[in-house]
Amino acid sequence: MIAGILLLQAVACAVLSGIVANNKNRDPVGWGILGFLFGLFGFVAALVVKSAEPEEEPEKDQRSERVTRQSPTARKFNSDEHEKKCPDCAEYIKLEARVCRYCGHEFSDEEVERQIEERKKEFEEEREQRRKKRKSAREEPSKGAKERKVCPTCSTHHPLDQEECSRCGTSLTD
């Protein structure tokens, strides 16, 4: 009788832990096993754990059928991520808003479109600057790195003004 009650409790905790974990984008099977093995403690752990970020579906390239993932630097302009300042109440509202939710100031359709285009242009310019900066950082040697000669015999690095390898005595002049 007691074993049946304990088994029923373990199954209930397993099911509840799995449901809670699934709602938090966690593995329901794994959390269900934890709920079954640890009972109420496993269920409480499933309640306390933070939600996991949902995995994004990879985007398909239209030119080919291969799957490509976007890097954070290659993301596209999203107007929901940008805000504008209301000229009347100085509160920040969404870039696409036509009416300020704080004071009721109305923006014309042309003004909203112009603001969106300006922000989009700024976004593209910033992205291009970051791309150029990354490219130049890859091409230029680091600031602390000095130009050095490499010995053809023992591969030891030497300053440019040195004419003979200090390790093997090979001439470093070309």
C-alpha positions as CSV (number, residue, x, y, z in Angstrom):
1,M,0.0,0.0,0.0
2,I,2.8,2.5,1.0
3,A,4.8,1.4,-2.0
4,G,1.9,2.1,-4.3
5,I,1.4,5.6,-2.8
6,L,5.2,6.4,-3.2
7,L,5.1,5.1,-6.8
8,L,2.0,7.3,-7.6
9,Q,3.7,10.3,-6.0
10,A,6.9,9.7,-8.0
11,V,5.0,9.4,-11.3
12,A,3.0,12.6,-10.5
13,C,6.2,14.5,-9.7
14,A,7.7,13.2,-12.9
15,V,4.8,14.3,-15.0
16,L,4.5,17.7,-13.4
17,S,8.3,18.3,-13.6
18,G,8.2,17.4,-17.3
19,I,5.3,19.8,-18.0
20,V,6.9,22.7,-16.2
21,A,10.3,22.0,-17.9
22,N,8.6,21.9,-21.3
23,N,6.9,25.2,-20.6
24,K,10.4,26.7,-19.9
25,N,11.9,25.3,-23.1
26,R,13.8,22.7,-21.1
27,D,14.1,18.9,-21.8
28,P,10.9,17.4,-20.4
29,V,12.2,13.9,-20.4
30,G,15.3,14.7,-18.4
31,W,13.3,16.8,-15.9
32,G,10.7,14.1,-15.7
33,I,13.3,11.6,-14.7
34,L,14.6,14.0,-12.1
35,G,11.0,14.5,-10.8
36,F,10.6,10.7,-10.6
37,L,13.9,10.0,-8.8
38,F,13.8,13.0,-6.4
39,G,10.0,13.5,-6.1
40,L,9.0,16.8,-4.7
41,F,12.6,18.1,-4.8
42,G,12.8,17.5,-8.5
43,F,9.5,19.2,-9.1
44,V,10.6,22.3,-7.0
45,A,13.9,22.4,-9.0
46,A,11.9,22.4,-12.3
47,L,9.8,25.3,-10.9
48,V,12.9,27.3,-9.8
49,V,15.1,26.8,-12.9
50,K,15.1,29.8,-15.4
51,S,13.6,29.5,-18.9
52,A,16.0,28.5,-21.6
53,E,16.2,30.7,-24.8
54,P,14.4,28.9,-27.6
55,E,16.7,27.8,-30.4
56,E,16.2,29.7,-33.6
57,E,15.5,27.9,-36.7
58,P,18.3,28.3,-39.2
59,E,17.4,30.4,-42.2
60,K,17.5,28.9,-45.7
61,D,19.4,30.7,-48.4
62,Q,17.1,31.4,-51.4
63,R,19.9,30.9,-53.9
64,S,20.7,27.5,-52.7
65,E,19.2,24.9,-50.5
66,R,22.0,24.8,-48.0
67,V,21.2,26.1,-44.5
68,T,23.0,29.2,-43.2
69,R,23.1,30.7,-39.7
70,Q,23.2,34.4,-39.2
71,S,26.0,35.8,-37.1
72,P,25.1,38.5,-34.6
73,T,27.0,41.1,-36.7
74,A,25.1,40.0,-39.9
75,R,21.7,40.7,-38.4
76,K,19.2,42.8,-40.3
77,F,17.5,46.1,-39.3
78,N,14.5,45.5,-37.0
79,S,12.5,48.6,-36.3
80,D,11.1,47.1,-33.1
81,E,14.6,47.3,-31.6
82,H,14.8,51.1,-32.2
83,E,13.0,54.0,-30.4
84,K,12.4,57.7,-31.0
85,K,11.9,60.5,-28.6
86,C,8.6,62.2,-28.5
87,P,9.1,66.0,-29.2
88,D,6.3,67.0,-26.7
89,C,6.8,64.8,-23.6
90,A,10.4,63.6,-24.3
91,E,9.5,60.0,-23.6
92,Y,10.9,57.2,-25.8
93,I,8.4,55.3,-27.9
94,K,8.7,52.7,-30.7
95,L,10.1,53.9,-33.9
96,E,7.0,52.9,-35.9
97,A,4.6,54.5,-33.4
98,R,2.2,57.0,-35.1
99,V,0.8,58.3,-31.7
100,C,2.8,58.8,-28.5
101,R,1.3,56.5,-25.8
102,Y,2.2,59.0,-23.1
103,C,1.0,62.4,-24.3
104,G,-1.0,61.6,-27.5
105,H,1.3,63.5,-29.9
106,E,0.6,62.4,-33.4
107,F,3.2,61.8,-36.1
108,S,2.4,62.0,-39.8
109,D,2.9,59.0,-41.9
110,E,5.7,60.8,-43.9
111,E,7.5,61.7,-40.7
112,V,7.4,58.1,-39.4
113,E,8.7,56.7,-42.7
114,R,11.4,59.3,-42.8
115,Q,12.5,58.5,-39.2
116,I,12.5,54.8,-40.1
117,E,14.7,55.4,-43.2
118,E,17.1,57.6,-41.2
119,R,17.5,54.9,-38.5
120,K,17.9,52.2,-41.1
121,K,20.6,54.2,-42.9
122,E,22.4,54.8,-39.5
123,F,22.2,51.1,-38.7
124,E,23.7,50.2,-42.1
125,E,26.5,52.7,-41.8
126,E,27.4,51.4,-38.3
127,R,27.3,47.8,-39.5
128,E,29.6,48.8,-42.4
129,Q,32.0,50.5,-40.0
130,R,32.1,47.5,-37.8
131,R,32.8,45.3,-40.8
132,K,35.6,47.5,-42.0
133,K,37.1,47.6,-38.5
134,R,37.0,43.8,-38.2
135,K,38.6,43.5,-41.6
136,S,41.4,45.9,-40.9
137,A,42.1,44.3,-37.5
138,R,42.5,40.9,-39.3
139,E,44.8,42.4,-41.9
140,E,47.0,44.6,-39.7
141,P,49.5,43.1,-37.2
142,S,48.7,43.9,-33.6
143,K,50.1,47.1,-32.2
144,G,52.4,45.3,-29.8
145,A,53.8,43.0,-32.5
146,K,57.1,44.1,-34.0
147,E,58.4,43.1,-37.4
148,R,60.9,40.3,-37.0
149,K,63.2,38.2,-39.1
150,V,62.9,34.4,-38.9
151,C,66.0,32.3,-39.2
152,P,65.6,29.9,-42.2
153,T,67.6,27.1,-40.3
154,C,66.2,27.0,-36.8
155,S,63.1,29.3,-37.1
156,T,64.2,31.6,-34.3
157,H,62.7,35.1,-34.4
158,H,65.2,38.0,-34.4
159,P,64.9,41.8,-34.6
160,L,65.1,43.4,-38.1
161,D,68.5,44.9,-37.4
162,Q,70.2,41.7,-36.4
163,E,72.3,40.1,-39.2
164,E,73.2,36.7,-37.7
165,C,71.1,34.1,-35.8
166,S,72.2,34.1,-32.2
167,R,71.2,30.4,-31.9
168,C,72.8,28.7,-34.9
169,G,74.9,31.5,-36.5
170,T,73.1,31.5,-39.9
171,S,73.2,34.8,-41.8
172,L,69.8,36.6,-41.7
173,T,70.5,38.9,-44.6
174,D,68.7,38.0,-47.9
